[in-house]
Amino acid sequence: MKWPDDYVDRIVCGDCLDVMPIIHDKSVDLTVTSPPYDNLRTYNGHSQFDFEGISKELFRVTKLGGVVVWVVGDATINGSETGTSFRQALYFKEIGFNLHDTMIYRTNKPPMNDPRYQQSFEYMFIFSKGKPNAVTLIQEKCSKYGSKATRYQGHRDKDGAFKERGGRVTTGQFKPRENIWYFYNGRGIDDTKAFQHPARFPEALAHDHIMSWSNPGHVILDPMCGSGTTCKMAKQLNRHFIGIEINSDYCKIAEGRLRQGVLEG
C-alpha cells in the first residue's frame, strides 16, 4: 500500500499504530475520534490500545493549525471515577497540543443504581496544534431576537473592583452555540448499520465538529473509526477522509455505511 492513494478516502483495516506511521507528517487537518476507554466495551477483543503511542502519532500527522477532537469519558470502579479523560487531556498538552476547548457531549444514558447523580455526559476535548486554521462556529437562533435588553459588560481587577459599562442594545438574530452539545443517541436517528457497533456516537456530533474545525477539501482522520461515522460525515461534507479500524467486522460495517451514504446523498 502506498500513501496517499491507498489511504485517502478509504477505510484501512489494521492497527492504527501500524497504519499511521505511513501517513506523511503534517498531512491531516482534523481528527474526530472516540477511543475505547476503561474497558467499558470489549469490541470483539480489541478494547486495549496504546494511548501514548496514538497521541504522539496524532501530533506528528496533524498540520500546524490542525485540530483533534477526542471524545472520551470515565468509568466508575469501586465507587470512584477513573479520571482517564483528565490524564489523557494532560498528556496531549504535554506532547505539544493546546487544549483549545473542553466541551461536553450531553446524551441520554441508561439509569444508574449508584448513590450519585445520573451520569449524562462525555467530554469532547478540542486539541489544536497551534492556533486553529479553520474555525466556523455553529450559529443558533437567539430566543430573544429583536428584543431590547440592558447589557452590563466589564471586568474585575485583581482587588475585586468591578468596572462596568452598560446600555440598551438590540439582541441579534443568531449567536454562537455554547460548548455543551446535546445529542440523542438512540435508535432511529442514524442509519441502521451504525447500531451493529457496540459503541457509537451520533452522526450529528461528527457532522458539527467537521463543520466547526475544517473546510471543504480538508483531510479528516479517524484512527479508531468503528462503524465509520466520522468518515461518512466527512464524505457528505465534501472533505477527504482516512478511516482506520483494527476489527475486520467493523471495517465491513463502515464500508457499507459509506456506500449507503453515496446512494442517499
N, C-alpha and C positions, 0 to 999 in steps of 0.2 A: 504494500500500500504506500502511496506517495502523497505528500502534502502539496497543495490543498485539495486536489481533485478527488481523493478518496475519503475526505473527511468533512468538507464543507457541504451543507445541505444533505447530510446523511445521518443515519443512526449507526454508530460504530459499536459493535458488540465486543466488549472486552473490559478489563480492569482499567479504570481511568488513569491509574499510575503507570500503566504500560502504554496507554494511548497518548496521554497529554504531553509526554516528552517529545513527541514527533511534531506537535503544534509549534509553529515558529514563535520566537519571542515577540511580545507586544503586538499580537495579531487579533486579539479578542476585544471587542468594545464593551460587552456586557455579559455577565454570568448571572443566571437566575436558577437557583437550585435549592433543594431541601434534602439534606443528608439524613441517613439513618442516625438516630441518637438514642443512647441509653437502653438499647436492646428492646425497645417497645414493640418492634415487629421483627420477625425472623427473615423476611424477604427470601424465602427458599434457601436459607443457609448463607445469605450474604449480608448479615447485619453488622459485621465488623468492618471498619475502614480506617486507613491511616490518615487521620485528620491533619497532622502537621505536614505530611508529605503532599497532600492535596492542596492545602492552603499555600504552600511555597510554590507549587506549580501554577496555581491561580495567579499569584503575584507576577510570576515570570511571563505568562502568556497575555496578561492584561495590558492593554495600551495605556500610555500616560493619559490620564483623564478618564480612563475606563472605570467601570463600577461592577461590584459583586453584590448581589442580593442573596443573603444567606438566611433561609427560613428555618428556624430551629426552636425547640422547646426543651423542657426538663421533665424527667420522670421524678416521681416521689418514691423513695425507698426507705423503709423503716421510719416513716414519718417525717423525712427530710428531703427537700428538693435537691437534686444533684448539683445544680449550678453549672452544668455542662455548657449552657449557652453563654454564660459570662466568661468562662475560661476560654472558650473559642474566640469570642469577640476581642478579648485582651491579647490573644496570640496573633490575630490578624493585625492589630495595631503594632505589636512587637516586630513583625516582619516587614513593616513599612506602609501598610494601608492606613488611610484615615477612616475614622468612624464618622461617616458623613451624617448618618441619622440612625436612631434607634426607633423603629416603627413597631406597631402592634398589629398582628393579624387576629382579629376577633372572630370567632366562629362558634358554631353550635358544637358543644361537647357532650358526651354521654354523662348522665348523672353520676356523682361520686358518693361513696359511703364514708369518706374520710371526714373527721371533725374539723373541717375548714371550709372556706368559701369556695363555691363552684368554680372550677378551672374553666376558663373560656377564651384563652388566647395563646398564641405563639409569638415569638419575636421575629421580626424581619429586619436584620441588621443590614444597613447600606454602607458598604465599604467602598472607598474611592482611592484610586492611585493618583494622588494629587487632586486638584480641583476638577470636578466632573466636567467633561466636554459637552455632553448633551443633557440638558435639563428642560423638560416640558412638564411643569406641574399641572396635574389634573385640576380643572376648574369645576366647581359645583355652584348651582344656583343658590343665591343667598335668600333665605326665607323672608328677610326684611327689606327686599329690594324696593326702592322708591320711597322708603320712609325716612323721616328725619330723626336724628339721634344726637345726643351730646356725647362727644368723644373726648376722653381725657387721656393725654399721652404724656410721657415723661420718663424720668428715671430717678433712682435713689443714689445719692452719693454714699461714700463709704461710711459717713457718720449717720446714715439713715435718713437724712433730709430728702424730701421728695420735691422735685422741680416739675411742675405740671404746666400744661397748656391745653386748652380745650376750645370747643366751638361747635356750631351746628353744621353737620355735614350730611350729604345725601348718601345713603348706603348703596354700594354698587350692585350690579345685577349678579355678578359672579365673584367668587373668592376661591383661593387655592384650598384644595381638600386638606384636612388635618391628617396627622400621621398615625391615627388609629383607623384601620380599614376593617369593615365588616363584610364577610362573605359567607353565605350559606354554603355548606359543603355536603349536602345530602344528595340523594338520587334525584334525577330529573333535571339537573342544571347543566350537565355536560353530556357528551356522547356516552353511550353505554359501555363502550370498550374501556373507558377510563376506570370503571369500577372493578375491572379484573385485577387491578393492582391494589395491594393491601393498604397503601397509604398514599394519598394523592392530595394535591391542592387544586382549587378551582381554576378553570381557565381564566376567569376574570382577574385573579391575582397575578398570574403571569402576564396577561394582556396589559394590565395597568402599569406594571413595573417596566415592561418593554417600551410602552409609550412614554413613560416618565424619564428613562435614562438612556435612550438610544434614538437614532434616526433611521429612516429607510436606507437599506443598503448595508447597515452595520452587521457585524458578525456576533451572534448570540450563542453562548455556550451553556450547556447543562451537563456537567461531568458525571452526574448520577441521575440520568433523565427518567428512569422509571417508565411510566406509561407514555411519556413524550409530550406532556402538556406544554412545557416551555417551547419545544421545537414546533409544535403545531401552531402556537400563537405567533411565534416569530415568522413562520411562513405566511400566515394570514396577514401579517402587518408589513409584508414586503422587506423583511430582514433575512439575512442568511443565518443558518443555524448549524451547530455541531452538537449532536446528542451522543453521549457515551453511556453505556449501560452494561453491567457485568453479567446480568441474568438473561439468557437467551430467550426465555419465555416473555419477559418484559420487552425485549427488543422487538419481538413479533407484534406485541400489542401496540407499541409506539409506531412501528411502520404501518400498521393497519389504520391507526388514527390519522397519520399523515395522508394516506391515500383517501380516507374518508373526508378529510379537510379539503383536499383538492376537488372532490366531487361536489361538496357542499358550497365551496367558495366560488 
